[in-house]
């Protein structure tokens, strides 16, 4: 009986230690602090998913290249949330840009998986575009599916990728970013970085840039 109690206590200690392992800082963002804020929400347990971070950073380099980095970290509690965030479609143009997948991992059993930098080749899959508006644009249009392996509910998923368009900033940077989300978002962020001395002239619509 004493041995059984001792083994149970040891198992509980190991589980507690694993659960308390830090998520760490990713791309300058404190994931532990963001998760603590999410858990403090009064209705945290009622949501399908909570976005700890949903950010896009657009950088104009000194050479005129245009780099767009997307970073998303989401806590998922239900299958509905899993369907919304686990698999992501990333459209990009192979003839005019490059795609680099930087992070694609799942937090489970008290640690990130995979725990090494290499990303599983089965998690990055090139497919035909989901929808094409103009036939002339089809030639170099690609779509890459980013899949998270080993998902178990509840879980925490992190995705980060960057699309670089050489010389793409010559005509300016454009795009659409909506801050409102269908699920709670602790951090919804859009940033623009340009070389020193370059003037930023955002067009205004209804008095908003």
C-alpha positions in Angstrom: 0.0 0.0 0.0 2.8 2.4 0.9 4.5 1.7 -2.4 1.3 2.4 -4.3 0.9 5.7 -2.5 4.5 6.6 -3.2 4.2 5.8 -6.9 1.0 7.8 -7.2 2.6 10.8 -5.5 5.6 10.5 -7.8 3.4 10.4 -10.9 1.5 13.4 -9.7 4.7 15.3 -9.1 5.9 14.5 -12.6 2.6 15.5 -14.1 2.6 18.8 -12.2 6.2 19.6 -13.2 5.4 18.9 -16.8 2.3 21.1 -16.7 4.3 23.9 -15.2 7.0 23.9 -17.9 7.3 27.3 -19.5 6.0 28.0 -23.0 8.8 30.5 -23.4 9.2 33.6 -25.5 8.5 33.4 -29.3 9.3 36.2 -31.7 9.6 38.6 -28.8 6.2 37.6 -27.3 5.9 36.1 -23.8 3.6 33.1 -24.4 3.3 32.3 -20.7 2.0 35.8 -19.9 -0.5 35.6 -22.8 -1.8 32.2 -21.7 -2.2 33.4 -18.1 -4.2 36.3 -19.4 -6.4 33.9 -21.5 -7.0 31.7 -18.5 -8.0 34.7 -16.5 -10.9 35.4 -18.8 -14.2 34.7 -16.9 -15.6 32.6 -19.8 -12.3 31.0 -20.9 -13.6 27.4 -20.6 -16.6 28.2 -22.8 -14.7 29.2 -25.9 -13.8 26.9 -28.8 -10.5 28.8 -29.2 -8.6 31.8 -27.8 -6.0 33.6 -29.9 -3.1 34.4 -27.8 -1.4 36.2 -30.7 -2.5 36.9 -34.2 0.1 39.2 -35.9 1.4 40.3 -39.3 4.6 42.3 -39.8 5.3 43.9 -43.1 9.0 44.9 -43.7 10.4 47.0 -46.5 14.1 46.3 -46.8 16.7 48.8 -47.9 17.0 46.9 -51.2 13.3 47.3 -51.9 12.2 43.8 -51.0 8.8 43.2 -49.3 8.7 40.7 -46.5 5.5 39.7 -44.8 5.6 37.6 -41.6 2.6 36.0 -40.0 2.7 34.7 -36.5 -0.3 33.0 -34.8 -0.5 31.2 -31.4 -4.0 29.8 -30.5 -5.4 27.8 -27.6 -7.9 25.3 -28.9 -10.4 23.5 -26.7 -12.9 21.9 -29.1 -13.0 20.1 -32.4 -14.7 23.2 -33.9 -11.7 25.3 -32.9 -9.4 22.7 -34.3 -11.1 22.8 -37.7 -10.8 26.6 -37.7 -7.1 26.9 -36.9 -5.2 23.6 -37.1 -4.8 23.5 -40.9 -4.0 26.8 -42.7 -3.9 27.6 -46.4 -1.2 30.0 -47.4 -1.5 31.4 -51.0 1.7 32.8 -52.6 3.3 33.3 -56.0 6.2 31.0 -56.8 7.4 33.1 -59.7 7.6 36.4 -57.7 8.2 35.4 -54.1 9.4 32.8 -51.7 7.8 31.1 -48.7 9.7 30.1 -45.5 7.9 28.2 -42.7 9.6 29.2 -39.5 7.5 27.6 -36.8 4.9 24.9 -36.9 4.5 23.2 -33.6 2.1 21.9 -30.9 2.3 22.2 -27.1 1.5 18.9 -25.5 2.7 16.8 -22.6 4.4 19.8 -21.1 6.6 20.6 -24.1 6.6 21.7 -27.7 6.4 19.1 -30.4 8.4 18.8 -32.4 11.0 20.1 -30.0 13.7 20.5 -32.6 13.9 23.3 -35.2 13.4 21.1 -38.3 9.8 21.0 -39.5 8.3 17.7 -40.5 8.0 17.5 -44.3 4.5 15.9 -43.9 3.3 19.1 -42.2 4.1 21.4 -45.2 2.1 20.3 -48.3 1.8 22.1 -51.6 -1.6 21.9 -53.1 -3.6 23.4 -56.0 -5.1 26.8 -55.2 -8.4 26.6 -53.4 -9.9 29.3 -55.6 -8.7 31.3 -58.6 -10.3 34.5 -59.6 -8.5 35.2 -62.9 -7.1 32.6 -65.3 -4.1 34.8 -66.2 -3.0 34.7 -62.5 -2.9 30.9 -62.3 0.5 30.2 -63.8 2.7 30.9 -60.7 0.0 30.8 -58.0 0.7 28.2 -55.3 -1.0 27.3 -52.1 0.8 25.6 -49.2 -1.1 23.8 -46.5 0.4 24.1 -43.0 -0.6 21.1 -40.9 -0.1 20.5 -37.2 0.9 16.9 -36.4 0.1 15.1 -33.1 -2.8 17.4 -32.0 -4.6 16.4 -28.8 -7.4 18.5 -27.3 -7.0 20.8 -25.5 -3.8 22.1 -27.1 -1.8 25.1 -28.1 -0.7 25.6 -31.7 1.9 28.0 -33.1 2.4 28.9 -36.7 4.9 31.4 -38.1 5.8 31.9 -41.8 7.3 34.6 -44.0 6.7 35.5 -47.7 9.4 37.6 -49.3 8.8 39.3 -52.6 12.1 40.6 -54.1 11.7 44.1 -55.3 8.0 44.0 -54.4 8.1 47.2 -52.3 8.9 49.4 -55.3 5.2 50.0 -55.9 4.4 50.2 -52.2 2.8 47.7 -49.7 -0.8 47.0 -49.6 -3.2 44.4 -48.0 -6.1 44.0 -45.7 -6.0 43.4 -41.9 -9.1 43.1 -39.8 -8.5 43.5 -36.1 -11.8 42.0 -35.0 -11.8 38.2 -34.6 -14.6 35.6 -34.4 -12.9 34.2 -31.3 -11.3 36.2 -28.4 -7.9 37.6 -29.3 -5.5 38.9 -26.7 -3.1 40.3 -29.2 -4.2 41.3 -32.8 -1.3 43.3 -34.3 -0.3 44.8 -37.6 3.1 46.5 -38.0 5.0 48.2 -40.8 8.7 48.6 -40.8 10.6 50.8 -43.3 14.2 51.9 -43.6 15.3 55.1 -41.9 14.4 58.2 -43.9 11.6 56.5 -45.9 8.3 58.4 -45.5 5.2 56.4 -44.8 2.2 57.8 -46.7 -0.9 55.6 -45.8 -4.0 56.3 -47.8 -7.0 57.2 -45.7 -10.5 55.9 -46.0 -13.2 57.4 -43.8 -10.5 59.2 -41.9 -8.7 55.9 -41.0 -5.3 54.9 -42.6 
